[in-house]
């Protein structure tokens, strides 16, 4: 992990969070109460922006470790199955995806619908 990149991202996001909340609440205070509302809004924006620091740190850490999950997952699969992830065969589906009434409603022509309906009646008669 590049710590300089992490801290740059962390401080940038922190400043954006504090600045945006301070600006928004400051403008709201200015509109509602004038100069005193502006100062109160700026203080509340500063407080709420600093409360957001753990969330900002989580976002920065997620960005810094974004490739780690794939590497860890590949290592777990390799150790548990003994097969490289690039050599694993893709399993074939055993049953069609549309079965029963789903295939009846998804068929294109009325002839296919009639065939499927008569086929299901024959199965129920047996």
ZADO-1210 file (C-alpha; in nm, 4 decimals, padded with zeros to 6 digits):
<atoms>
<atom x="00.0000" y="00.0000" z="00.0000" code="UNK" pos="1"/>
<atom x="00.1209" y="00.3455" z="-00.0849" code="UNK" pos="2"/>
<atom x="00.0748" y="00.5441" z="00.2362" code="UNK" pos="3"/>
<atom x="00.1273" y="00.8789" z="00.0684" code="UNK" pos="4"/>
<atom x="-00.1572" y="00.8052" z="-00.1700" code="UNK" pos="5"/>
<atom x="-00.3769" y="00.6852" z="00.1175" code="UNK" pos="6"/>
<atom x="-00.3199" y="00.9967" z="00.3291" code="UNK" pos="7"/>
<atom x="-00.3665" y="01.2264" z="00.0292" code="UNK" pos="8"/>
<atom x="-00.6987" y="01.0585" z="-00.0470" code="UNK" pos="9"/>
<atom x="-00.7980" y="01.0637" z="00.3216" code="UNK" pos="10"/>
<atom x="-00.7240" y="01.4349" z="00.3699" code="UNK" pos="11"/>
<atom x="-00.8875" y="01.5290" z="00.0417" code="UNK" pos="12"/>
<atom x="-01.2073" y="01.3430" z="00.1309" code="UNK" pos="13"/>
<atom x="-01.2022" y="01.4825" z="00.4857" code="UNK" pos="14"/>
<atom x="-01.1691" y="01.8383" z="00.3590" code="UNK" pos="15"/>
<atom x="-01.4474" y="01.7796" z="00.1084" code="UNK" pos="16"/>
<atom x="-01.6778" y="01.6396" z="00.3777" code="UNK" pos="17"/>
<atom x="-01.6054" y="01.9198" z="00.6254" code="UNK" pos="18"/>
<atom x="-01.6193" y="02.1880" z="00.3575" code="UNK" pos="19"/>
<atom x="-01.9436" y="02.0647" z="00.2026" code="UNK" pos="20"/>
<atom x="-02.1278" y="02.0302" z="00.5337" code="UNK" pos="21"/>
<atom x="-01.9978" y="02.3645" z="00.6589" code="UNK" pos="22"/>
<atom x="-02.0969" y="02.5388" z="00.3380" code="UNK" pos="23"/>
<atom x="-02.4408" y="02.3816" z="00.3259" code="UNK" pos="24"/>
<atom x="-02.5252" y="02.4456" z="00.6907" code="UNK" pos="25"/>
<atom x="-02.3647" y="02.7915" z="00.6799" code="UNK" pos="26"/>
<atom x="-02.5798" y="02.8952" z="00.3838" code="UNK" pos="27"/>
<atom x="-02.8873" y="02.7540" z="00.5508" code="UNK" pos="28"/>
<atom x="-02.8047" y="02.9475" z="00.8687" code="UNK" pos="29"/>
<atom x="-02.7415" y="03.2646" z="00.6688" code="UNK" pos="30"/>
<atom x="-03.0783" y="03.2375" z="00.4984" code="UNK" pos="31"/>
<atom x="-03.2654" y="03.1672" z="00.8213" code="UNK" pos="32"/>
<atom x="-03.0852" y="03.3819" z="01.0821" code="UNK" pos="33"/>
<atom x="-02.8376" y="03.6115" z="00.9145" code="UNK" pos="34"/>
<atom x="-02.4774" y="03.6493" z="01.0307" code="UNK" pos="35"/>
<atom x="-02.5297" y="03.4596" z="01.3595" code="UNK" pos="36"/>
<atom x="-02.6913" y="03.1733" z="01.1665" code="UNK" pos="37"/>
<atom x="-02.3955" y="03.1684" z="00.9284" code="UNK" pos="38"/>
<atom x="-02.1484" y="03.1281" z="01.2167" code="UNK" pos="39"/>
<atom x="-02.3657" y="02.8650" z="01.3868" code="UNK" pos="40"/>
<atom x="-02.4036" y="02.6738" z="01.0602" code="UNK" pos="41"/>
<atom x="-02.0297" y="02.6814" z="01.0008" code="UNK" pos="42"/>
<atom x="-01.9659" y="02.5449" z="01.3505" code="UNK" pos="43"/>
<atom x="-02.2244" y="02.2694" z="01.3060" code="UNK" pos="44"/>
<atom x="-02.0763" y="02.1870" z="00.9661" code="UNK" pos="45"/>
<atom x="-01.7335" y="02.1567" z="01.1239" code="UNK" pos="46"/>
<atom x="-01.8698" y="01.9266" z="01.3953" code="UNK" pos="47"/>
<atom x="-02.0654" y="01.7049" z="01.1551" code="UNK" pos="48"/>
<atom x="-01.7743" y="01.6958" z="00.9118" code="UNK" pos="49"/>
<atom x="-01.5406" y="01.5677" z="01.1821" code="UNK" pos="50"/>
<atom x="-01.7978" y="01.3044" z="01.2790" code="UNK" pos="51"/>
<atom x="-01.7717" y="01.1806" z="00.9196" code="UNK" pos="52"/>
<atom x="-01.3962" y="01.1118" z="00.9506" code="UNK" pos="53"/>
<atom x="-01.4326" y="00.7346" z="01.0229" code="UNK" pos="54"/>
<atom x="-01.6482" y="00.6941" z="00.7121" code="UNK" pos="55"/>
<atom x="-01.3984" y="00.8908" z="00.5052" code="UNK" pos="56"/>
<atom x="-01.1180" y="00.6687" z="00.6378" code="UNK" pos="57"/>
<atom x="-01.3184" y="00.3584" z="00.5444" code="UNK" pos="58"/>
<atom x="-01.3625" y="00.4870" z="00.1890" code="UNK" pos="59"/>
<atom x="-00.9912" y="00.5643" z="00.1603" code="UNK" pos="60"/>
<atom x="-00.8944" y="00.2204" z="00.2973" code="UNK" pos="61"/>
<atom x="-01.1372" y="00.0460" z="00.0628" code="UNK" pos="62"/>
<atom x="-00.9760" y="00.2291" z="-00.2279" code="UNK" pos="63"/>
<atom x="-00.6263" y="00.1389" z="-00.1058" code="UNK" pos="64"/>
<atom x="-00.7101" y="-00.2326" z="-00.0610" code="UNK" pos="65"/>
<atom x="-00.9349" y="-00.2758" z="-00.3658" code="UNK" pos="66"/>
<atom x="-00.7166" y="-00.5422" z="-00.5302" code="UNK" pos="67"/>
<atom x="-00.6500" y="-00.7342" z="-00.2104" code="UNK" pos="68"/>
<atom x="-00.9855" y="-00.9175" z="-00.2007" code="UNK" pos="69"/>
<atom x="-00.9309" y="-01.0808" z="-00.5388" code="UNK" pos="70"/>
<atom x="-00.5822" y="-01.1964" z="-00.4449" code="UNK" pos="71"/>
<atom x="-00.7010" y="-01.3329" z="-00.1091" code="UNK" pos="72"/>
<atom x="-00.9999" y="-01.5079" z="-00.2705" code="UNK" pos="73"/>
<atom x="-00.7765" y="-01.6736" z="-00.5296" code="UNK" pos="74"/>
<atom x="-00.5385" y="-01.7924" z="-00.2582" code="UNK" pos="75"/>
<atom x="-00.8253" y="-01.9436" z="-00.0543" code="UNK" pos="76"/>
<atom x="-00.9682" y="-02.1248" z="-00.3585" code="UNK" pos="77"/>
<atom x="-00.6244" y="-02.2569" z="-00.4498" code="UNK" pos="78"/>
<atom x="-00.5551" y="-02.3880" z="-00.0986" code="UNK" pos="79"/>
<atom x="-00.8977" y="-02.5407" z="-00.0380" code="UNK" pos="80"/>
<atom x="-00.9455" y="-02.7080" z="-00.3757" code="UNK" pos="81"/>
<atom x="-00.5881" y="-02.7623" z="-00.4870" code="UNK" pos="82"/>
<atom x="-00.6749" y="-02.6179" z="-00.8285" code="UNK" pos="83"/>
<atom x="-00.5428" y="-02.2956" z="-00.9756" code="UNK" pos="84"/>
<atom x="-00.8188" y="-02.0432" z="-01.0345" code="UNK" pos="85"/>
<atom x="-00.7283" y="-02.0166" z="-01.4043" code="UNK" pos="86"/>
<atom x="-00.7528" y="-02.3971" z="-01.4487" code="UNK" pos="87"/>
<atom x="-01.0916" y="-02.4497" z="-01.2831" code="UNK" pos="88"/>
<atom x="-01.3512" y="-02.5873" z="-01.5239" code="UNK" pos="89"/>
<atom x="-01.6794" y="-02.4025" z="-01.5549" code="UNK" pos="90"/>
<atom x="-01.9644" y="-02.6363" z="-01.4519" code="UNK" pos="91"/>
<atom x="-02.2438" y="-02.6949" z="-01.7004" code="UNK" pos="92"/>
<atom x="-02.5977" y="-02.6330" z="-01.5776" code="UNK" pos="93"/>
<atom x="-02.7785" y="-02.9622" z="-01.5182" code="UNK" pos="94"/>
<atom x="-03.1320" y="-02.8356" z="-01.5796" code="UNK" pos="95"/>
<atom x="-03.2657" y="-02.5725" z="-01.8167" code="UNK" pos="96"/>
<atom x="-03.3278" y="-02.2372" z="-01.6595" code="UNK" pos="97"/>
<atom x="-03.6910" y="-02.2182" z="-01.7699" code="UNK" pos="98"/>
<atom x="-03.8977" y="-02.5100" z="-01.6477" code="UNK" pos="99"/>
<atom x="-04.2659" y="-02.5640" z="-01.5850" code="UNK" pos="100"/>
<atom x="-04.4976" y="-02.2716" z="-01.6449" code="UNK" pos="101"/>
<atom x="-04.2048" y="-02.0363" z="-01.6959" code="UNK" pos="102"/>
<atom x="-04.1183" y="-02.2094" z="-02.0237" code="UNK" pos="103"/>
<atom x="-04.4875" y="-02.2044" z="-02.1228" code="UNK" pos="104"/>
<atom x="-04.5109" y="-01.8277" z="-02.0809" code="UNK" pos="105"/>
<atom x="-04.1702" y="-01.7585" z="-02.2359" code="UNK" pos="106"/>
<atom x="-04.2241" y="-01.9554" z="-02.5584" code="UNK" pos="107"/>
<atom x="-04.2479" y="-01.7552" z="-02.8801" code="UNK" pos="108"/>
<atom x="-04.5380" y="-01.9084" z="-03.0715" code="UNK" pos="109"/>
<atom x="-04.8806" y="-02.0321" z="-02.9765" code="UNK" pos="110"/>
<atom x="-04.7960" y="-02.3723" z="-03.1367" code="UNK" pos="111"/>
<atom x="-04.5100" y="-02.4195" z="-02.8904" code="UNK" pos="112"/>
<atom x="-04.7446" y="-02.3223" z="-02.6074" code="UNK" pos="113"/>
<atom x="-04.9978" y="-02.5788" z="-02.7253" code="UNK" pos="114"/>
<atom x="-04.7316" y="-02.8508" z="-02.7519" code="UNK" pos="115"/>
<atom x="-04.6035" y="-02.7784" z="-02.4026" code="UNK" pos="116"/>
<atom x="-04.9546" y="-02.7707" z="-02.2610" code="UNK" pos="117"/>
<atom x="-05.0535" y="-03.1001" z="-02.4248" code="UNK" pos="118"/>
<atom x="-04.7255" y="-03.2527" z="-02.3086" code="UNK" pos="119"/>
<atom x="-04.7987" y="-03.1571" z="-01.9492" code="UNK" pos="120"/>
<atom x="-05.1522" y="-03.3015" z="-01.9759" code="UNK" pos="121"/>
<atom x="-05.0086" y="-03.6308" z="-02.1043" code="UNK" pos="122"/>
<atom x="-04.7697" y="-03.6470" z="-01.8088" code="UNK" pos="123"/>
<atom x="-05.0503" y="-03.5855" z="-01.5610" code="UNK" pos="124"/>
<atom x="-05.2658" y="-03.8552" z="-01.7274" code="UNK" pos="125"/>
<atom x="-04.9935" y="-04.1144" z="-01.6755" code="UNK" pos="126"/>
</atoms>
